[in-house]
Amino acid sequence: MSLSKTILKDMTHREFQTYFGVKNEKYINSVVESRHNIEQWSWLWEDIQKEIAPGAKILDMAAGVGTFVLYGLIKGYDVWGIEPDTSKIAYYQYRVEELNLKDEYKYRILRSVGEDLPFRDATFDFVISWQTLEHVQDVKKCILEMLRVLKPKGKLRICLPCYGSSFFEPHYRVFMLPNIMRNKTIFKLYLKLLGRPTLGLNLINFVTEKEIRSILIDENIEFTDLVKVRLRKAKEKVFKKYKILKLLGSPLVEWLIYLYWLFYLSKGEKQIDILAVKP
């Protein structure tokens, strides 16, 4: 195991156990692999490539340990990141050295927060917020800042856990009732009953899809719900494979897919995944 991966494993173990009381070794190792393995981000970059022109300038809002940014730089993208955690920036800079990349890449992640991005208006063609908005101090201010630094017709992709209808809290990795347990006082009591630390609650906003949509609508921003797009494609795939279901009607199939997602996949988080376009 490389030194950088060993350091990352120690960082991740400390983070998960201190804040959330998560000790599942298999899960933690999967997170470490995702954060360390640059190639694991190729699928997301393939998605982004469909939305941008050559030479586009891209911002990762809250870059973490910088693996997404590293992949983009290695593949020739003009990508930048911001990250408030100095230890994660230091780790990212170490990886740049470890991989013998250009020294200038060390400075592609700046220390800052989403509520106050250190860039001029209309700087970027594409901004991504990946599993980030549930951790910020002010969700609306972050979205407005990301829109501010986007060029006209620039695109913003927002992905985060959906706390309005999910029965799973992905940081603590526990069952939750989406409406009742969004009350942090109730959730805190629940965590104490489970013997879990409550410190991590200070890092989580129980954001809903309705709240994200409301902010975008108020700013007259057009957007596409990528979760619904995937659901539609899944329905089409089911119709193609099981033609008899088409006779039962589209709404029924949609409910069957939704129930499968709700109950079987309640072991994993339900996502908000939105692609917005600045006017």
Summary of the structure (lengths in Angstrom):
residues: 279
radius of gyration: 19.8
end to end distance: 47.2
largest distance: 60.6
contacts: 841
relative contact order: 0.12
helix: 53%
strand: 17%
